Amino acid sequence: MSVAAKYYPDEPTAPVVKVTEIPGPESKKAIASLGEVFDTRPVYFVADYEKSLGNYIADVDGNVYLDLYAQIASIALGYNNPALIEAAKSPEMIRALIERPALGNFPGKDFEGIVKNVLKAAPKGQDKLWSGLSGADANELAFKAAFMWYQAKKRGYNTEFTTEENESTMKNASPGSPDLAVISFKRAFHGRLFASASVTASKPVHKIDLPSFKWPKAEFPSYKYPLEDNTEYNASEDARCLKIVEDLIKTWHIPVAALIIEPIQSEGGDNHASAAFFQGLRDITLKHGVVFIVDEVQTGVGATGSLWAHEHFNITPAPDLVTFSKKFQSAGYFFHDPEFIPNIAYRQFNTWCGDPAHMIIAGAIAKEVADNGLVAKAAEVGDYLYGKLFELSKKFPQHIQNLRGKGRATFIAWDLASPELRNTLLFKLKQNGVNCGGCAEVSVRLRPTLTFEKKHADIFLDVLEKVLADL
């Protein structure tokens, strides 16, 4: 029995399209009503989650879509997953929701077990975590850890703060509040808070009008496809971008304390880079004493054919910090060096120190992924899907350009000739019962669940071919 059949014996066998006007009339009514108390301008349609099941999401107009977007890459196992429902009914979950412990001061007796269940899925080389509330929060917390580690290396880990440091930080002045930078990459997306927005550079709407840290942006490689036909060019692109990174670290007007990068730039266009590039970054960060942060918020938990996408690169030594959220339903960062724990208490701290309820779900997700071999299954389905899309790209070269994601399971994307064509394609897919997402200006990205199988891929491919023929 397939995993999808095991979880979802009553999953729909095909999309259902009752209303091709999307959002439909019931969605429009709900959007208008909700709009009185909430900003509904980005809403595609209003979902009916009670009727959503497995790889299908329903809307209030009766449409049932095959979902290859999965809440912007955040659903690991499908809608109404029975294993997660059982986890949600547990006594630990009731305590986590009703008591909402302030974990830093009053962790419950069950909290160690909750943490260890999450750590069972930690990236290779990592054995500790700090918990947060969202992907952006995870990255901001990682920056704090990096800055405190960087200053401790200069000061001495157990050295007490000076009077000057204590007094100057209360005035937002150095040396207590030092001028330090995080280097990131053009087209990157790391969140919409203040420090995370400062390292984000995918779309102006994410950060316009926000005061920002004046931190450097390096260049992420822009490869030519197919990869096997452009090895020399792409290797030279790696070298060019690595030189830019090192030059910025060496010449920036304030010290660069950390570097943050996505294993695959997601919101910025599903941009890929090689193992050689990532190992080159690791070598540079070690050489210059820069903290190496890998942002696995969107790429983590199996969708690339490895539990964590950066594990494809066999980076040595392991990254210093790995941030997570989305498919894990929890958030935070993994690490291994105990010196990333600040020298005194209350430096990395807030009231809740994360959310044990979502950590319980993360542990349940990790167990289901491991017990059912879902990473390997995603890799198998992804290879099948990529092969079929490659065939379609020969038939529709004007509409499937720069197909990428080979060997990265279902983490697949391609480009169209213009934003208008891309947006038209996404809308027509919805009208035919398939929910897909875009990224950057002209890219389509696939983000199905880990229970997405060949039968789902075939439905998607049939709909896609039909839409492309009419585009």
N, C-alpha and C positions, 0 to 999 in steps of 0.2 A: 504494500500500500504506500502511495506517495505521502509525503509529509502534509501537503495541502489537503489531501483526502482524509488523512488521520485527524487533522485539526478541524476541517470544515467539510463534513460529508454533505452538507446542504448548500455549499457555495454555488452561486449561479454558474451556469455553463457558458454564458455569453452575456454581453451587455444588453441592457434594455433601454431603448430610447423612446420615451413617450412625448417629450416636448423638445423640439430642436431649437426653440428660442431659449438661449442660455445667457443669463439666468431666466428661468421660466416664471410664470405668473405667481406661483406660490413663493418661490424664492424672492421675487421682487417685493411681494407684500412683507415677507419676513425681514428683508434687508431694510425696507423703509421704516418698519417699526423699530428694529434694532438700532437704526441710524439715529433715532432720537436720543440714545444714551451711549452710543459707541460709534467710532469711525468705521463705517462699512464700505468706504470707497474702494479698497482693494479686493472686495469679496467677489469670487467667481460664481459661486452658488451656495445656498445654505444646505448643509449636509444633514442627513437623517442617520445618525450613528447607530441607532437601534436596529436599523435595517441594513446597515453595512456589514459585510461578512467577508473574511479572508482577503482576497485581492480585489474586492469590489466595494466601491463607495457609492452610497445612495444619496440622492438629494430629495428635498421635500416635494418636488414635482413628479416623483415616481421614476426618474431616470436612475439607472444603475450603471456606473462606469467601471470598466477595468482600470484600476488605478496604478499607473506607473510613476506617480509623483509622491504618494504616500506621506502626505503632510510635510512636504518639503524635506523628504529623506528621513523622516522621524519615526516611521512605523517599521519595526523590525520584523514582526511575525504575522502581520495581517490584522484586520479589524475583528474585534470580539474574540480574541484568542483565548481558548479555554484554560490554558495553563496560567496565563496572566490574570484571568478572572479568579482562579483559585488563589493565586498569590494576593490578590486584592481583598479576598475574604479572610485572610489570616489574622490571628490575634495580634501579630506584630504590626500589621498594617493598621488595624483599629487604633492601637496605641500611638503609632506614628502620626495618624491623622487627627486624632482627638486631643492628644496631649501636646503634639508638635514640640518635641523637646528642644531646649536650647543646648545643643550637643556639646558645645565647648565647656559649659559649666555643669550640665546635668545629663550626661548620656545615660540611656537606659541600659539595663543589664543585657539586653539583646543586641545592643549596637555593635559590639565587636563581631558578632556573627554576621550581621548585615554587611559590614565593611569587608570581611573576609570573602563573602560570596561575590562581591563586586571584584575584588582583587583576583579571583580565580580567572578572570578574563583580562587581566592586565597585560599590556604589551611586554614582549620579551625584554628582560633587563630591568623591569620596574616592579617594585614590591611594596610601594606605599602610595597613599592617595590623600588629597585634600578635596573636600566636597564643596560644590557650588550650586547655583540655582539655574544657570542657563549657559549656553555656549559663550556668549559675550562675557558673562561673569567669570567663567572658567579662565578665559584668556586674561582678563584684568587681574584675577588672583595670581595667575602665573607670572604676570609682570611684577607684581609686588614681591613674590618669592624670588624672582630673578634679581631685582634691585637690591633686596636685603642681602642676598648671597654675595652679590658683586661688591657691595660695600664692606661686608664682613671679611672678604678676602683681603681687602686693603687694610682694614682696621685690626683684624684678628678676631676670630669667631667668638671668643669669650671675653674680648676686651670691652670694658664698660664705655658707655657713651660719655663724651666730654660735656662739661657745662656749656661750652659754646654750641655744641651740636643740639643739646636739649633746648637751649634758648632760641637759637636761630630757626629751628624747625617750626616753632610757634609763630614765626613771622613769615613762613614760606620762603625762607632764605637759606643759602648755604652757610656752613657745611652740613647742617642738619637736614636740609632739603636740597640734595645735590642736583646738578644738571646732568642727567643721564638720558640716553636714547635707546629705543628699540628699532632695529632695522627690519623692514618688511619689504614687500614686493608690489610692484605695479600690478593691477588687476586682482589683488588679494582681497578677500573678505574675511574679517575676524570679529565682526560684531558692530553694534550701533551705540555703545556707551561712549565714554569720553576717550579713555586710552585706547580701547578697541577700535573706535572710529578713526583714531589717529593713524592706526596701522592698516586701515581699510582703504582700498583705492579701486573699487570696481565700478561704482556709479555715484554721481554727485548727490543723488537723493538720499543716500545713506548718511550723509554727514554735513550737508550744506547748512550754514548758519551756526554750526557748533564751533566754539573755540577749540583749538587743536594744539597738540604737542608738535613742535617742528622737528619731526623725526625723518630719517632718510628712507627713500624708496629705491630699492634695487630693481633690476629687470629679471623677470621670470622667463625662462627660455620659450621661444616661439618656434616650434618645430614644423617641419614640412612632412606631409603624409603622402603615401604610407611610409611608416618608419623604416621598413627594410630597404626602401629605395632611396633613402636620404640620410644614410648613416654618417657620411662625412660632413655634410652640412650641419646636421644636428649636434655632432660632437663639437664642431667649431662654435655653435651657439652656446653649448654648455660652457666652454672655455671663456667666451666673451662675457657671459653673465657672472661667472665666478670671479672674474677679474674686477667687474664692477662692484661686487659685494666686498671684496677685500679692500679695494681702493676707498670705498665709503667708510669702512671701519677705521682705516688708517688716517683718513683726512677729515672726518666729520668734526665739527667745531666743539662738540662735547663728546665724552666717552660713550661708546656704544656698549651697553651692558648685556643686551640680549638680541637674538634674531628669532623671528617667528615666521613659519612657513606652513602652508597646507601641502600634504603629499600630492594632491591634485587640486589645483585652484578650481573651486566649484562655482560659486556665484559669479566669479569673474570670467567664466567661459569654459569650464572643464578643461583646463590647460594642464598638460602632463609634462613631467621631466624624468630624466633617467636616474638609474641607481648611481651612475658616476657623478652626476650633478649633486645628488644629495650627500654622497660620501665626501665630495669636494667641500660642501658647506660645513660638514662636520669637522673636516680637517682645518678649515679656516677658523671656525669658532674655537676649537681647541688651541690653535696657535695664538689667538689673540685674547683668550680668556673670556669669551663671550658665551652667555648661556644659550643653548640650542633648544628652542621650543618648537615642537611639532603640533600643529593644530589639526586634530583628528575629529573635530566636531561633526563634520558632514561625512568624512570618509571612513569613520570607524565602524566596528561591529559587522564586519563580514561582507559588505556589499562589493568590495573590490576583489574578492577571492582570497583574501587574507583577513584574519580577524581585525588587524590594524593595517592600514594601507602602507605605512612606512616600513612594515616588515618585509615587503617585497624587495626593498633596497638593501637589506642586511647591513644597516648602518652600524659602524664600529668606531668607538664605543657607542652604546645606546644613547639616544637623545636625553637631555637633562630633564625635560618636562614634556609630557604628552597630554594635551587637553582633550576633553571628550564631552559629548552631550548627544542630542538628536536621537539616533536609533537606540541609544542606551537608556533613554528616558530620564536619566539623571545627568549630573554635570560635575565637572571638577578637573583635576589634573593628577596624573600618575607621575611618580618620581622614584628615585632609588638612593640618592645621596642624602644621608641624614642632615647634612649641613644646609639643605634647603628648608629645614625646619628652623625658624628664626631662633636666635640665641636666648630670647626671653619670651615668656607667655604674653598673650594679648596683642602681638604684632600682626600675625595672620589670624584674624578673628572677626566674627560678627555675632549677632544674636543667635541665629539658628545654625550657622556653620554647615549649610547644606540642607537637604531634605531627606530624612530617613524613609519616607513613604516611597519616593521615587528610587531611592537606592535599593529598596526591597524589590521593586519591579526590575531594576537593572540586574540584580542577582538572578531573578527568575528568567529574564531574557538570556543571560549568559548560560544558564543551565540548559535551556531549550536549544540554544545554538549548538552547544557542545554535544548534548545527548543525541541530537538528530543529524549531526554532521552537516549543518546548514551552510557553512562556509564553502565546503567542497561542492555542495549541490548548487550554490550560487555561481561558483566558477564554471561548472558544467553547463548550466543554463545560459550563462553569459557567453561562453564560447559559441554555443549554438545560435544565440541571438545575434552576436556580432557577425558570424558567418552569413546569416541570412540578410542582415543589413548591408553587408559588403556586396552581396549579389544585387540587392536593390539599388545600391549606389551606382552600379554599372548601367542599370536601366533608367535611373533618374539622376544623372550626374549634376544637373543644375539645382537639385533640391536636397541632395545628400552630399555635402562637401566636407572635406577634412574629417572623415569618420575616424573617431578615436576611442580608445578604451579596449583595444585588443589585449587579451590576457589580464583584464581587470574586471572580470565577471560582468555584472550588469551595470557597472559604472561606465556607461556608453554615452557618447554625445556626437553631434555633427552640426554643421553650419548650413544655413540657407543664404541666398544672395542678398537679402535685405531684411531689416527688422519687420517690415510690413508682411513679407512672405512668411517669415517665421511665426508671427502672431496669427496670421490667417491659418497656417497649418495647425497650430495648437487649438484654435477655435473649431476648425472643421473636425479635428479628432474628437473633441468633446461632443460635437453634434452627432458623431457616429459611435459614441459610447466609450471613448478612451480618454482618460485624464492624464495629460503629460505636462511637463513644465519646461520653462526656458531658462537660460542664463546668459549673461552678457547681452549683447545687442541682437545677435543673429543665431544663437545656438539653441538646440533642443537637447535636453538632458534627460536620461532615463534614471529613475530612482525607485524601482519596485521593491517590494518586501523580500525577505529571505525565503519566503514560501512561494515565490513566483516560479512557475515551472514551464516546461516546454509547451504545454497546452495553452498556457496564458500567452506565451511568446507568439504562438501561431495565430491566436486571435488578434493580437496587436499588429502583427505583420500583415495580416489580411486587410485590416482596417487601414493601416498606413499606406499600403499599395493603392488601395482604392482612392484615398484622399490625394495622394501624390499624383495620380493619373488625372485628377480633376483640378489640380492646383494651377 
